[in-house]
Amino acid sequence: MSATYKNWRLETDTDQVLWLYFDKQGASVNTLDRNTMEEFSQIVDELSIDKAHVGVIIASGKKKGFIAGADISEFNKFKDINEAIEVLKRGQDIFAKLEKLTIPVVAMIDGPCVGGGMELALACHYRVVEESSQTRLGLPEVKLGIHPGWGGSVRLPKLIGAPQGLNLILSGHTVSGKAAAKLGIADVSVPRRHLVQAAKFYALQKPAPHKATFLQSLTNTKPIRYLLAMYLRRELSAKARPEHYPSPFEVLSNWERFGVEGPVPYDREARTCGKLFFSDTSQNLVRVFFLQQHLKSLAKGTQFDGKHVHVIGAGTMGGDIAAWCAAQGFTVTLQDREPKFIAPAIKRAYATLKDKFKEPYLIQQAMDRLSPDVQGYGIAKADLIIEAIFEDLKTKQDLFKKLETEAKPSAILATNTSSIPLDEINTVMQNPERLVGIHFFNPVAKMQLVEVVKGQRTDPVIVEKAISFVRKIDHLPLPVKSSPGFLVNRILMPYLLEAVAILDEGVPKTAIDKAMLQFGMPMGPITLADTVGLDVCLSVAKHLGQYYPSTVIPKALTDLVELKKLGRKTGKGFYVYKNGHQVRPNENYDKPLTDISDRLVLCMLNEAFACLREEVVADGDLLDAGMIFGTGFAPFRGGPIHYAKAQGIHELFQQFVKQQQAKGGKAAPVKEWELTEA
């Protein structure tokens, strides 16, 4: 095999094992596109007649990762459905040739192996994986509104049985190297130092490849498929609506009807996947993917090189920020007034770290990086100090005035305030340019978005370093201007207040929640208010009301707070909660739910366009990203501004004007919705 390739490097070792390194030209991460796949096809053809080698090991030529799936930028290049199906069938043919090779082929996987990369690995005879949680295997295509198209939805259920295989495909979840071996996806998982040795063992010794057990194989037979599909469809419908997210339902239908044997399942996979590329859901979810990549790219300027983070305030937010920073490798000191306030945070931190790492030694290492610090000794050593105390302007001012004198001059001073403008906090500081906002959302471990807030006097270099820090803790930074409520709370709070106002008008809470669930929100607004805490909602609403006089606080909200019925945390709010579970009453409502969802979405859009007008964020794309990753705004709709564009901005604005006119004297003044960006 003397040919040379742009994206693949071939090396033969002393045991006559061919090492096939995937090293995509001009890219930091390996992804599969038409060029790399055609080169790979040529290599597979050569291997089919090769007599010089005893085995093949496919590995990554990059420093990190195996193969991060297909090149998503190519998704928008298909002319039509037929071309998409043709490309998918071509990929299936290449992997079928790989699978049929008589020479043993081992996928040596270290790092992410997802999507098309996973489908390539499934077509190999053996999979040897690095065991840590840094190595992730899975088929997450449903998160892009499509499903596996190169044979993955057939090979994975066939390899490990339908329940486990379909669970991974329908959810889009990935698993660690160790979990992959336990499931049977991988033949073995080993520490990185043993990876080469293990891969060569399989290439040279050729043990029997992993196959499904008899019971696992039974789950793919026709009678079982019918029964299992009914159960899985019911479970799936409880989490997603087929009109919003059709791809997992297509996977399930294909498997139920055609199983995993013969050519028909592959043909069906290619055809349904090809159609899904052109669905609105897929187009919008691909857009969301690129919005996420854009947020990640914001940290490529100035670097944050600090090692020590000091967090002041060990409440739910402060304690969870400290735990997450420790999980990401930082030395963390956590300060509060007394040890009794810090102890619960340390206990929660252990639970967070246990959930993240699984392996005891990794949990212990992270816990060792987190230290209680009642006296605040960490202030003088920290590279970043994050304030996460209660929302009171005077208290925050006093704290930062003190921190300025105790922290080292190079330390970044950050506030986690959710609504107080930085230019009010920094008025007492000698160097107000040092203060930046780093606003997390609850729960910290699950909510990726972090608003990085710039005051009028904040040093731009400090903002860049804060953005870099957010990426280093594996979160998504959203640069926002310091204004009351910033972006997410500014848009979210009028939406929640409008929902409660509708409740005040006599509309059942279950109808309000159902309307927004049908729109595609992950949680209804009444349930969301209960979850956030009605006292928190009221506090933020009152604070925003100081700056936005049109803010109207519904009586139902103030009444419940006065009665100490604060939502889920007290067991009673708008709903009743028993053992942490919501009790949903039977409430009748016979009017169109779209009347409710239209009113609430228009309210949200009005505030979104106000934020663009006031330049709270730089453009509509950043606003969409903030609302999707900060509130869960229906991802399949592409974000509020994208949704408004798709529906017609002028038409929606006119609808909103009529809605406001119907309110009479209660309505706030309306300003035109404009999109001035290019």
For each residue, the residues with C-beta under 8 A, 3 or more apart:
1: 10 18 43 46 47 50 52 53
2:
3: 42 46
4:
5: 8 9 10 39 42 43
6: 25 35 39
7: 22 23 24 25 35 36 39
8: 5 20 21 22 23 36 39 40 43
9: 5 20 21 23 61
10: 1 5 18 19 20 21 43
11: 18 19 21
12: 16 17 18 19 52 53
13: 16 17 19
14:
15: 54 200 204
16: 12 13 52 53 54
17: 12 13 53 54 55 56 57 200 203 204
18: 1 10 11 12 47 50 53 55 56 57
19: 10 11 12 13 56 57 59
20: 8 9 10 43 56 57 58 59
21: 8 9 10 11 59 60 61
22: 7 8 30 36 58 59 60 61 62 66 67
23: 7 8 9 30 60 61 62
24: 7 27 29 30 31 36 62
25: 6 7
26:
27: 24 30 31
28: 62
29: 24 62 64 65 68
30: 22 23 24 27 60 61 62 65 66 67 68 117
31: 24 27 36 67 68 69 70 71 72 116
32: 36 37 67 69 70 71 91 116 117 120
33: 36 37 70 71 74
34: 37 38 74 87
35: 6 7 38 39
36: 7 8 22 24 31 32 33 39 40
37: 32 33 34 40 41 90 91 94
38: 34 35 41 42
39: 5 6 7 8 35 36 42 43
40: 8 36 37 43 44 94
41: 37 38 44 45 94 97
42: 3 5 38 39 45 46
43: 1 5 8 10 20 39 40 46 47
44: 40 41 47 48 94 97 98 101
45: 41 42 48 49 97
46: 1 3 42 43 49 50
47: 1 18 43 44 50 53 56 101 103 105
48: 44 45 97 100 101
49: 45 46
50: 1 18 46 47 53 103
51:
52: 1 12 16
53: 1 12 16 17 18 47 50 56 103
54: 15 16 17 103 104 203 204
55: 17 18 103 104 105 106 200 202 203 204 206
56: 17 18 19 20 47 53 101 103 104 105 106 203
57: 17 18 19 20 105 106 108 199 200 203
58: 20 22 105 106 107 108 120 121 124
59: 19 20 21 22 66 108 110 199
60: 21 22 23 30 65 66 67 110 111
61: 9 21 22 23 30
62: 22 23 24 28 29 30 65
63:
64: 29 111
65: 29 30 60 62 68 110 111 112 113
66: 22 30 59 60 107 109 110 111 112 113 117 121 135
67: 22 30 31 32 60 112 113 114 115 116 117 118 120 121
68: 29 30 31 65 112 114 115 117
69: 31 32 72 114 115 116 117 118 140 141
70: 31 32 33 74 75 115 116
71: 31 32 33 74
72: 31 69 75 144 286 289 290
73: 76 77
74: 33 34 70 71 77 78
75: 70 72 78 144 277 282 286
76: 73 286
77: 73 74
78: 74 75 81 83 84 87 277 278
79: 83
80: 83 84 278
81: 78 84 85 274 275 277 278
82: 85 86 274
83: 78 79 80 86 87
84: 78 80 81 87 88 273 274 275 277 278
85: 81 82 88 89 270 271 273 274
86: 82 83 89 90
87: 34 78 83 84 90 91
88: 84 85 91 92 149 150 269 270 273 274
89: 85 86 92 93 267 270
90: 37 86 87 93 94
91: 32 37 87 88 94 95 116 119 149 150 151
92: 88 89 95 96 149 150 151 266 269 270
93: 89 90 96 97
94: 37 40 41 44 90 91 97 98
95: 91 92 98 99 119 120 122 123 150 151
96: 92 93 99 100 123 151 266
97: 41 44 45 48 93 94 100 101
98: 44 94 95 101 105 120 123 124
99: 95 96 123 124 125
100: 48 96 97
101: 44 47 48 56 97 98 105 125
102:
103: 47 50 53 54 55 56
104: 54 55 56 125 126 202 203 206
105: 47 55 56 57 58 98 101 124 125 126
106: 55 56 57 58 124 125 126 127 128 199 202 203
107: 58 66 113 120 121 124 126 127 128
108: 57 58 59 128 195 196 199
109: 66 113 121 127 128 129 130 135 137 177 186
110: 59 60 65 66 129 130 135 192 195
111: 60 64 65 66 130 134 135 136
112: 65 66 67 68 117 135 136 174
113: 65 66 67 107 109 117 118 121 129 135 136 137
114: 67 68 69 117 118 136 137 138 139 140 174
115: 67 68 69 70 118 119 139 140 141 148
116: 31 32 67 69 70 91 119 120 150
117: 30 32 66 67 68 69 112 113 114 120 121
118: 67 69 113 114 115 121 122 137 138 139 152
119: 91 95 115 116 122 123 139 148 150 151 152 155
120: 32 58 67 95 98 107 116 117 123 124 150
121: 58 66 67 107 109 113 117 118 124 127 137
122: 95 118 119 127 151 152 155 156 159 185
123: 95 96 98 99 119 120 151 155
124: 58 98 99 105 106 107 120 121 127
125: 99 101 104 105 106 202 209
126: 104 105 106 107 187 202 203 209
127: 106 107 109 121 122 124 180 185 186 187
128: 106 107 108 109 186 187 188 189 190 195 198 199 202
129: 109 110 113 135 137 177 180 181 186 188 189 190
130: 109 110 111 134 135 177 189 190 191 192 195
131: 135 176 177 178 181 189 190 191
132: 135 176 177 178 191 192 359
133: 136 176 177 356 357 358 359 362
134: 111 130
135: 66 109 110 111 112 113 129 130 131 132 176 177 180
136: 111 112 113 114 133 174 175 176
137: 109 113 114 118 121 129 174 175 176 177 180 185 186
138: 114 118 168 172 173 174 175
139: 114 115 118 119 147 148 152 153 156 168 169 172
140: 69 114 115 143 144 172 173 174
141: 69 115 144 146 147 148 149 152 169 172 247 273
142: 145 146 147 169 170 171 172 245 247 248 251
143: 140 172 285 289
144: 72 75 140 141 282 285 286 289
145: 142 245 246 247 276 279 281 282 283 284 285 286 636
146: 141 142 149 247 273 276 277 282
147: 139 141 142 153 169 247 248 250 251 269 272 273 276
148: 115 119 139 141 151 152 153 156 169 251 269 273
149: 88 91 92 141 146 152 269 270 273 274
150: 88 91 92 95 116 119 120
151: 91 92 95 96 119 122 123 148 154 155 266 269
152: 118 119 122 139 141 148 149 155 156 169
153: 139 147 148 156 157 169 251 254 255 265 269
154: 151 157 158 260 265 266 269
155: 119 122 123 151 152 158 159 260
156: 122 139 148 152 153 159 160 165 168 169 185
157: 153 154 160 161 162 165 166 169 219 220 255 260
158: 154 155 165 212 220 260 261
159: 122 155 156 165 184 185 210 211 212
160: 156 157 164 165 183 184 185 212 216
161: 157 164 165 212 213 215 216 217 219 220
162: 157 165 166 216 219 220 224 225 228 255
163: 166 167 219 228
164: 160 161 167 168 183 184 216
165: 156 157 158 159 160 161 162 168 169
166: 157 162 163 169 170 232 251 252 255
167: 163 164 170 171 173
168: 138 139 156 164 165 171 172 173 174 175
169: 139 141 142 147 148 152 153 156 157 165 166 172 248 251
170: 142 166 167 232 236 248 251 252
171: 142 167 168
172: 138 139 140 141 142 143 168 169
173: 138 140 167 168
174: 112 114 136 137 138 140 168
175: 136 137 138 168 179 180 183 185
176: 131 132 133 135 136 137 179 180 358
177: 109 129 130 131 132 133 135 137 180 181 186 189
178: 131 132 181 182 189
179: 175 176 182 183
180: 127 129 135 137 175 176 177 183 185 186 189
181: 129 131 177 178 184 185 186 187 188 189
182: 178 179
183: 160 164 175 179 180
184: 159 160 164 181 210 212 216
185: 122 127 137 156 159 160 175 180 181
186: 109 127 128 129 137 177 180 181 189 210
187: 126 127 128 181 202 207 209 210
188: 128 129 181 198 202
189: 128 129 130 131 177 178 180 181 186
190: 128 129 130 131 194 195 198
191: 130 131 132 194 195
192: 110 130 132 195
193:
194: 190 191 197 198
195: 108 110 128 130 190 191 192 198 199
196: 108 199 200
197: 194 200 201
198: 128 188 190 194 195 201 202
199: 57 59 106 108 128 195 196 202 203
200: 15 17 55 57 196 197 203 204
201: 197 198 204 205
202: 55 104 106 125 126 128 187 188 198 199 205 206 207
203: 17 54 55 56 57 104 106 126 199 200 206
204: 15 17 54 55 200 201
205: 201 202
206: 55 104 202 203
207: 187 202
208: 211
209: 125 126 187
210: 159 184 186 187
211: 159 208
212: 158 159 160 161 184 216 217 220
213: 161 216 217
214: 217 218
215: 161 218 219
216: 160 161 162 164 184 212 213 219 220
217: 161 212 213 214 220 221
218: 214 215 221 224
219: 157 161 162 163 215 216 224 225 228
220: 157 158 161 162 212 216 217 224 225 259 260 261
221: 217 218 224 225 259
222: 225 226 259
223: 226 227
224: 162 218 219 220 221 227 228
225: 162 219 220 221 222 228 229 255 256 259
226: 222 223 229 230 256
227: 223 224 230 231
228: 162 163 219 224 225 231 232
229: 225 226 232 233 252 253 255 256
230: 226 227 233 234
231: 227 228 234 235
232: 166 170 228 229 235 236 252
233: 229 230 236 237 249 252
234: 230 231 237 238
235: 231 232 238 239
236: 170 232 233 239 240 248 249 252
237: 233 234 240 241 242
238: 234 235
239: 235 236
240: 236 237 244 245 248
241: 237 244 245 518 520
242: 237 245 246 249
243: 246
244: 240 241 281 520 634 636
245: 142 145 240 241 242 248 249 281 636
246: 145 242 243 249 250 276 279 281
247: 141 142 145 146 147 250 251 276 281 282
248: 142 147 169 170 236 240 245 251 252
249: 233 236 242 245 246 252 253
250: 147 246 247 253 254 272 273 276
251: 142 147 148 153 166 169 170 247 248 254 255
252: 166 170 229 232 233 236 248 249 255 256
253: 229 249 250 256 257
254: 153 250 251 257 258 265 268 269 272
255: 153 157 162 166 225 229 251 252 258 259 260 265
256: 225 226 229 252 253
257: 253 254 268
258: 254 255 264 265 268
259: 220 221 222 225 255 265
260: 154 155 157 158 220 255 265
261: 158 220 265
262: 265
263: 266 267
264: 258 267 268
265: 153 154 254 255 258 259 260 261 262 268 269
266: 92 96 151 154 263 269 270
267: 89 263 264 270 271
268: 254 257 258 264 265 271 272
269: 88 92 147 148 149 151 153 154 254 265 266 272 273
270: 85 88 89 92 149 266 267 273 274
271: 85 267 268 274 275
272: 147 250 254 268 269 275 276
273: 84 85 88 141 146 147 148 149 250 269 270 276 277
274: 81 82 84 85 88 149 270 271 277
275: 81 84 271 272 278 279
276: 145 146 147 246 247 250 272 273 279 281 282
277: 75 78 81 84 146 273 274 282
278: 78 80 81 84 275 282 283
279: 145 246 275 276 282 283
280: 283 284 636
281: 145 244 245 246 247 276 284 285 636
282: 75 144 145 146 247 276 277 278 279 285 286
283: 145 278 279 280 286 287 638
284: 145 280 281 287 288 635 636 637 638 642
285: 143 144 145 281 282 288 289 635 636
286: 72 75 76 144 145 282 283 289 290
287: 283 284 290 291 638 639 642
288: 284 285 291 292 625 628 635 638 639
289: 72 143 144 285 286 292 293
290: 72 286 287 293 294
291: 287 288 294 295 621 624 625 628 639
292: 288 289 295 296 476 625 629
293: 289 290 296 297
294: 290 291 297 298 621 622 625
295: 291 292 298 476 477 478 622 625 629
296: 292 293 299 471 476
297: 293 294 300
298: 294 295 301 467 471 477 479
299: 296 467 468 470 471 472 477
300: 297
301: 298 464 467 468
302: 461 464 465 468
303: 465 468
304: 383 384 412 465 466 468 469 472
305: 383
306: 309 330 382 383 384 412 469
307: 330 331 383
308: 330 331 332 333 378 381 382 383 384
309: 306 322 325 330 331 332 333 382 383 384 385 386
310: 332 333 334 335 373 376 378 379 381 382 384 385 386
311: 314 318 319 321 322 325 332 333 334 335 385 386 388
312: 318 335 336 376 385 386 387 388 389 399
313: 317 318 335 336 387 388 389 390 416
314: 311 318 319 322 334 335 336 341 342 344 345
315: 318 319 336 341 345 388 389 390
316: 319 320 348 442
317: 313 320 321 388 416 440 442 444
318: 311 312 313 314 315 321 322 334 336 345 386 388 389 416
319: 311 314 315 316 322 323 334 342 344 345 346 348 349
320: 316 317 323 324 345 348 349 352 440 442 443 444 445
321: 311 317 318 324 325 386 388 416 440 444
322: 309 311 314 318 319 325 326 332 334 345 349 370
323: 319 320 326 327 345 348 349 352 353 370 444 445
324: 320 321 327 328 352 444 445 473
325: 309 311 321 322 328 330 332 473
326: 322 323 329 330 331 332 349 353 366 367 369 370
327: 323 324 352 353 356 357 366 445
328: 324 325 472 473 474
329: 326 369
330: 306 307 308 309 325 326 369 473
331: 307 308 309 326 369 371
332: 308 309 310 311 322 325 326 369 370 371
333: 308 309 310 311 371 372 373 377 378 381 382
334: 310 311 314 318 319 322 342 345 346 370 371 372 373
335: 310 311 312 313 314 342 373 374 375 376 378 379
336: 312 313 314 315 318 341 342 345 374
337: 341 374
338: 341 342 374
339: 342 343 372 374
340: 343
341: 314 315 336 337 338 344 345
342: 314 319 334 335 336 338 339 345 346 372 374
343: 339 340 346 347 372
344: 314 319 341 347 348
345: 314 315 318 319 320 322 323 334 336 341 342 348 349
346: 319 334 342 343 349 350 370 372
347: 343 344 350 351
348: 316 319 320 323 344 345 351 352
349: 319 320 322 323 326 345 346 352 353 367 370
350: 346 347 353 354 363 367
351: 347 348 354 355
352: 320 323 324 327 348 349 355 356 445
353: 323 326 327 349 350 356 357 362 363 366 367
354: 350 351 357 358 363
355: 351 352 445
356: 133 327 352 353 445
357: 133 327 353 354 362 363 366
358: 133 176 354 362 363
359: 132 133 362 363
360: 363 364
361: 364 365
362: 133 353 357 358 359 365 366
363: 350 353 354 357 358 359 360 366 367
364: 360 361 367 368
365: 361 362 368 369
366: 326 327 353 357 362 363 369 370
367: 326 349 350 353 363 364 370
368: 364 365
369: 326 329 330 331 332 365 366
370: 322 323 326 332 334 346 349 366 367
371: 331 332 333 334 378
372: 333 334 339 342 343 346
373: 310 333 334 335 376 377 378
374: 335 336 337 338 339 342
375: 335
376: 310 312 335 373 379 406
377: 333 373 380 381
378: 308 310 333 335 371 373 381 382
379: 310 335 376 382 385 403 406 407
380: 377 406 407 408
381: 308 310 333 377 378 408
382: 306 308 309 310 333 378 379 385 407 408 411
383: 304 305 306 307 308 309 410 411 412
384: 304 306 308 309 310 411 412 414 469
385: 309 310 311 312 379 382 403 407 411 412 413 414
386: 309 310 311 312 318 321 414 415 416 438
387: 312 313 396 399 400 403 413 414 415 416 417
388: 311 312 313 315 317 318 321 416
389: 312 313 315 318 392 395 396 399
390: 313 315 395
391: 417 418 419 420 539 543
392: 389 395 396
393: 396 397 420 424 425
394: 397 398
395: 389 390 392 398 399
396: 387 389 392 393 399 400 415 417 420 425
397: 393 394 400 401 425 427 428
398: 394 395 401 402 428
399: 312 387 389 395 396 402 403
400: 387 396 397 403 404 413 415 425 426 428 429 435
401: 397 398 404 405 428 429
402: 398 399 405 406
403: 379 385 387 399 400 406 407 413
404: 400 401 407 413 429 430 431 434
405: 401 402
406: 376 379 380 402 403
407: 379 380 382 385 403 404 411 413
408: 380 381 382 411
409:
410: 383
411: 382 383 384 385 407 408
412: 304 306 383 384 385 434 436 462 465 466 469
413: 385 387 400 403 404 407 434 435 436
414: 384 385 386 387 435 436 437 438 466
415: 386 387 396 400 420 422 425 435 436 437 438 453
416: 313 317 318 321 386 387 388 437 438 439 440
417: 387 391 396 420 422 425 437 439
418: 391 439 485 486 489 540
419: 391 484 485 486 489 540 543 544
420: 391 393 396 415 417 424 425 484 543
421: 424 425 455 482 483 484
422: 415 417 425 426 435 436 437 453 454 455 458 482
423: 426 427 432 455 456 457 482
424: 393 420 421 427
425: 393 396 397 400 415 417 420 421 422 428 429 435
426: 400 422 423 429 432 435 455 457
427: 397 423 424 432
428: 397 398 400 401 425
429: 400 401 404 425 426 432 434 435
430: 404
431: 404 434
432: 423 426 427 429 435 455 457 458
433: 457 458 459 462
434: 404 412 413 429 431 459 462
435: 400 413 414 415 422 425 426 429 432 455 457 458
436: 412 413 414 415 422 452 453 454 455 458 462 463 466
437: 414 415 416 417 422 451 452 453 454 455 480 482 486
438: 386 414 415 416 450 451 452 453 466 469 470
439: 416 417 418 450 451 452 453 486
440: 317 320 321 416 444 447 450 475
441: 444 447 449 450 488 630
442: 316 317 320 447
443: 320 446 447
444: 317 320 321 323 324 440 441 447
445: 320 323 324 327 352 355 356
446: 443
447: 440 441 442 443 444 629 630
448: 475 476 629
449: 441 475 476 478 488 625 626 629 630
450: 438 439 440 441 470 475 476 477 478
451: 437 438 439 478 480 486 487 488 626 630
452: 436 437 438 439 463 466 467 470 477 478 479 480
453: 415 422 436 437 438 439 458 480 481 482 486
454: 422 436 437 458 460 463 479 480 481 482
455: 421 422 423 426 432 435 436 437 458 482
456: 423 482
457: 423 426 432 433 435
458: 422 432 433 435 436 453 454 455 462 463 482
459: 433 434 462 463
460: 454 463 464
461: 302 464 465
462: 412 433 434 436 458 459 465 466
463: 436 452 454 458 459 460 466 467 479
464: 301 302 460 461 467 468
465: 302 303 304 412 461 462 468 469
466: 304 412 414 436 438 452 462 463 469 470 477
467: 298 299 301 452 463 464 470 471 477 479
468: 299 301 302 303 304 464 465 471 472
469: 304 306 384 412 438 465 466 472 473
470: 299 438 450 452 466 467 473 475 476 477
471: 296 298 299 467 468 474 475 477
472: 299 304 328 468 469
473: 324 325 328 330 469 470
474: 328 471
475: 440 448 449 450 470 471
476: 292 295 296 448 449 450 470 625 629
477: 295 298 299 450 452 466 467 470 471
478: 295 449 450 451 452 487 617 622 625 626 629 630
479: 298 452 454 463 467 617 618 622
480: 437 451 452 453 454 483 486 487 616 617 626
481: 453 454 486 614 615 616 617
482: 421 422 423 437 453 454 455 456 458 486
483: 421 480 486 490 547 614 616
484: 419 420 421 490 543 544 546 547 548
485: 418 419 488 489 490 493 540 543 544
486: 418 419 437 439 451 453 480 481 482 483 489 490 616
487: 451 478 480 490 491 611 616 617 623 626 627 630
488: 441 449 451 485 491 492 626 627 630 631
489: 418 419 485 486 492 493 540 544
490: 483 484 485 486 487 493 544 607 611 616
491: 487 488 494 495 604 607 608 611 627 631 640
492: 488 489 495 496 604 631
493: 485 489 490 496 497 537 540 541 544 551
494: 491 497 498 551 603 604 606 607
495: 491 492 498 499 525 600 603 604 607
496: 492 493 499 500 525 528 529 532 537
497: 493 494 500 501 541 551 552 553 554 557
498: 494 495 501 502 599 600 603
499: 495 496 502 503 512 516 524 525 526 529 600
500: 496 497 503 504 526 529 554 556 557 574
501: 497 498 504 505 552 554
502: 498 499 505 507 512 596 599 600
503: 499 500 507 508 509 512 526 554 556 574
504: 500 501 554 555 556
505: 501 502
506:
507: 502 503 511 512 589 596
508: 503 511 512 587 588 589
509: 503 512 513 526 574 575 587
510: 513 514 584 585 587 589
511: 507 508 514 515 587 589 593 596
512: 499 502 503 507 508 509 515 516 524 525 526 596 600
513: 509 510 516 517 523 524 525 526 527
514: 510 511 517 518 524 593
515: 511 512 518 519 524 593 594 596 597 600
516: 499 512 513 519 521 524 525 596 597 600
517: 513 514 520 521 523 524
518: 241 514 515 593 597
519: 515 516 597 601 634
520: 241 244 517 634 635 636 637
521: 516 517 524 525 632 633 634
522: 632
523: 513 517 527 528 531 632
524: 499 512 513 514 515 516 517 521 527 528
525: 495 496 499 512 513 516 521 528 529 600
526: 499 500 503 509 512 513 529 530 574 575
527: 513 523 524 530 531 574 575 582
528: 496 523 524 525 531 532
529: 496 499 500 525 526 532 534 537 557 567 573 574
530: 526 527 533 534 567 568 573 574 575 577 582
531: 523 527 528 567 568
532: 496 528 529 536 537 567
533: 530 536 537 566 567 568 569
534: 529 530 537 538 557 560 561 565 566 567 573 574
535: 538 539 561 566
536: 532 533 539 540
537: 493 496 529 532 533 534 540 541 557
538: 534 535 541 542 553 557 558 561
539: 391 535 536 542 543
540: 418 419 485 489 493 536 537 543 544
541: 493 497 537 538 544 545 551 553 557
542: 538 539 545 546 553
543: 391 419 420 484 485 539 540 546 547
544: 419 484 485 489 490 493 540 541 547 548 551
545: 541 542 548 549 551 553
546: 484 542 543
547: 483 484 543 544
548: 484 544 545 551
549: 545
550: 668 669
551: 493 494 497 541 544 545 548
552: 497 501 666
553: 497 538 541 542 545 557 558
554: 497 500 501 503 504 557 558
555: 504 558 559
556: 500 503 504 559 560 574
557: 497 500 529 534 537 538 541 553 554 560 561
558: 538 553 554 555 561 562
559: 555 556 562 563
560: 534 556 557 563 565 566 573 574
561: 534 535 538 557 558 564 565 566
562: 558 559
563: 559 560
564: 561 570
565: 534 560 561 570 572 573
566: 533 534 535 560 561 569 570 573
567: 529 530 531 532 533 534 570 572 573 574
568: 530 531 533 571 573 577 580 582
569: 533 566
570: 564 565 566 567 573
571: 568 576 577 578
572: 565 567 575 576 577
573: 529 530 534 560 565 566 567 568 570 577
574: 500 503 509 526 527 529 530 534 556 560 567
575: 509 526 527 530 572 582 583 584
576: 571 572 582 583
577: 530 568 571 572 573 580 581 582 583
578: 571 581 583
579:
580: 568 577
581: 577 578
582: 527 530 568 575 576 577
583: 575 576 577 578
584: 510 575
585: 510
586:
587: 508 509 510 511
588: 508
589: 507 508 510 511 593
590:
591: 595
592: 595
593: 511 514 515 518 589 596 597
594: 515 597 598
595: 591 592 598 599
596: 502 507 511 512 515 516 593 599 600
597: 515 516 518 519 593 594 600 601
598: 594 595 601 602 655 659
599: 498 502 595 596 602 603 659
600: 495 498 499 502 512 515 516 525 596 597 603 604
601: 519 597 598 604 605 640 643
602: 598 599 605 606 652 655 656 659
603: 494 495 498 599 600 606 607 656
604: 491 492 494 495 600 601 607 608 633 640
605: 601 602 608 609 640 643 644 652 656 673
606: 494 602 603 609 610 656 670 673
607: 490 491 494 495 603 604 610 611
608: 491 604 605 611 612 623 627 640 641 644
609: 605 606 612 613 641 644 671 673 674 675
610: 606 607 613 614 671
611: 487 490 491 607 608 614 616 617 623
612: 608 609 615 616 617 619 620 623 641 674 675 676 677
613: 609 610 671 674
614: 481 483 610 611
615: 481 612 618
616: 480 481 483 486 487 490 611 612 623
617: 478 479 480 481 487 611 612 622 623 626
618: 479 615 622
619: 612 622 623 677
620: 612 623 624 639 641 642 675 677
621: 291 294 624 625 639 641
622: 294 295 478 479 617 618 619 625 626
623: 487 608 611 612 616 617 619 620 626 627 639 640 641
624: 291 620 621 627 628 633 638 639 640 641 642
625: 288 291 292 294 295 449 476 478 621 622 628 629 639
626: 449 451 478 480 487 488 617 622 623 629 630
627: 487 488 491 608 623 624 630 631 633 639 640
628: 288 291 624 625 631 632 633 635 639
629: 292 295 447 448 449 476 478 625 626
630: 441 447 449 451 478 487 488 626 627
631: 488 491 492 627 628
632: 521 522 523 628 635
633: 521 604 624 627 628 637 639 640
634: 244 519 520 521 637 643
635: 284 285 288 520 628 632 638
636: 145 244 245 280 281 284 285 520
637: 284 520 633 634 642 643 646
638: 283 284 287 288 624 635 642 643 646
639: 287 288 291 620 621 623 624 625 627 628 633 642 643
640: 491 601 604 605 608 623 624 627 633 643 644
641: 608 609 612 620 621 623 624 644 645 675
642: 284 287 620 624 637 638 639 645 646
643: 601 605 634 637 638 639 640 646 647
644: 605 608 609 640 641 647 648 649 652 673
645: 641 642 648 649 675
646: 637 638 642 643
647: 643 644 651 652
648: 644 645 651 652
649: 644 645 652 653 673 675
650: 653 654 673
651: 647 648 654 655
652: 602 605 644 647 648 649 655 656 673
653: 649 650 656 657 672 673
654: 650 651 657 658
655: 598 602 651 652 658 659
656: 602 603 605 606 652 653 659 660 670 673
657: 653 654 660 661 670
658: 654 655 661 662
659: 598 599 602 655 656 662 663
660: 656 657 663 667 668 670
661: 657 658 664 667
662: 658 659
663: 659 660 666 667
664: 661 667
665:
666: 552 663
667: 660 661 663 664 670
668: 550 660
669: 550
670: 606 656 657 660 667
671: 609 610 613
672: 653
673: 605 606 609 644 649 650 652 653 656
674: 609 612 613
675: 609 612 620 641 645 649
676: 612
677: 612 619 620
678:
